[in-house]
Amino acid sequence: MTQMKTINKKRIALMASRNPKSEAVYNQLFTTLKDAGFILSSKQPDVVISIGGDGMLLSAFHKYEHLLNTTRFVGVHTGHLGFYTDYRDFEVQELVENLKLDRGAKISYPVLRVVVQFKNGEKISYRALNEATLKRLSKTMVADVMINQVHFEQFRGDGLSVSTPTGSTAYNKSLGGAVLHPTIEALQLAEIASLNNRVYRTLGSSVIIPKKDRIAILPVHNDRYSLSVDNKTYIYDNIEAVGFYLDDTKIHFVATPSHTSFWERVKDAFIGDVET
Ligand code: NAD
């Protein structure tokens, strides 16, 4: 009995996208969780429930990324089944029941660490759940690409993207990158419109890099660059190098008994039911 009470003392934060469907789910969850004895608080939550789509989960991740070690996430989708969302809007009751029975089980996925090093020696670092993309603002980006301190190639083109396994189905896929199962701990480097001719040469395909390896991109020209980290974009100049590696911390999701298989999600999102 005492144990049950402690479990229901779980602190839960709700975040919803701004549309009527998400707001309705927010209200329903708020009332149901409160009635079940959970503490609804946006401060130091044990569980963050994001209501909306994958974009909303990205926002929830960034809001609580400083608490990744202690916080688990749950995604409720108010549209199609997403890649970070285990529940649909009509499964609120099921989610609350699962949270009541929850004993801390989690599913964890790798997160990308991005470090921007400036010419004056300063550094800024970010975490990405999907990917980070570097582009030169005004002209063709020319950059040296190092993989584990090996000068791999000199890239010329629009830019380069480095994605996580869960991000492999996002921008990376549009760039022709491979879809990676999220349990594979690796990074993927994908080109954005590379220039390839008799003078300039890059690999031309994406590369998948194991967890211990690091990627560094060194822009040749001292110019303005955009660095997109998931759904945010930053503009910088005086960049010496941008480093990419898998972070020590992972994102943890509340384990769901009826967890949809990754391949089911890929099929649902990109193939659908094709008549044969
Ligand atoms: P958005 O609203 O434009 O969403 C883009 C789409 O990407 C949405 O349909 C979303 O559901 C989907 N998505 C997000 N994460 C995904 C994932 N891990 N796997 C499969 N699909 C995923 O933008 P947003 O909500 O701000 O999301 C930012 C993300 O958009 C970025 O992280 C990037 O991956 C993606 N993006 C894609 C392209 C492209 O495909 N050409 C271009 C820019 C950004």
Boltz pocket constraint, residues with backbone or C-beta under 6 A from the ligand:
constraints:
  - pocket:
      binder: B
      contacts: [[A, 53], [A, 54], [A, 55], [A, 56], [A, 58], [A, 82], [A, 83], [A, 130], [A, 131], [A, 166], [A, 167], [A, 168], [A, 169], [A, 170], [A, 171], [A, 172], [A, 174], [A, 229], [A, 230], [A, 231]]
      max_distance: 6.0
